Amino acid sequence: MSTALELSGFLLCIACWLLTGVSLSNDYWKVSSYAGSANIFNKQYENLWMACVEDSTSVKNCRDFMSMMTLPAYIQGCRALMIISLVLGLVAVIVSMMGLKCTKIGSSSEQAKGKIALVGGSLFITAGLTCLVATSWYASQVVKEFYDPFYGGTKFELGAGLYIGWGGACLGILGGAFLCCSCRRGTTVSKRGYDYSIAGQNAQKIYKTSQPSEVSKAYV
């Protein structure tokens, strides 16, 4: 049961890392809203790296954000958090692969592999939380500008990139929890089995050492 839980958690974590990369490279983090807008022929959308305009003939014109120093603080923060999440996810994939019981990579001891898998699961949970904070921070800014009556710029709605990031973050947290639970479960089972075997051996030794003395007493 613990092996199946471990493999399920590892596959979920792989999916988390892939979805985080897809979210970071997705163009549609926010899309222009048609609500209350007179311009319904051009669609504007942005992500963490560029802003694009697409007309009714599907011709788009994109420009990269040139200077990082002129960007709003939330875009800079989301960039850093998403990159940190990707790096942590990559490290967690390597560490978790070494801790899987079905692989021969790394240590051959089951207890050592359990500790390695626990570290990998913790890294995946951290990567998922980092991605969740980045996407939620960006989404909160979009929602704030949309409902602000004094905001004079283009109003945007949440794009597909944010939903992909949220999905990846949830998979990372869930998969990391599975890895941690499988590690603890396997360690508990092995410890209990060892304790019972030691107790049985001690009981046999006590019985064997006490049996001759009882026989000698009977003869006396």
Secondary structure, DSSP 8 states (H G I E B T S, - for coil): -HHHHHHHHHHHHHHHHHHHHHHHH-S-SEEE--TT-S--S-EEEE-SSEEEEE-TTS-EEEEE---GGGS-HHHHHHHHHHHHHHHHHHHHHHHHHHH-TT--SS---HHHHHHHHHHHHHHHHHHHHHHHHHHHHHHHHHHHHHH-TT--S--EEE-HHHHHHHHHHHHHHHHHHHHHHHHHHHHHHHHHHHHHHHHHHHHHHHHHHHHHHHHHHHH-
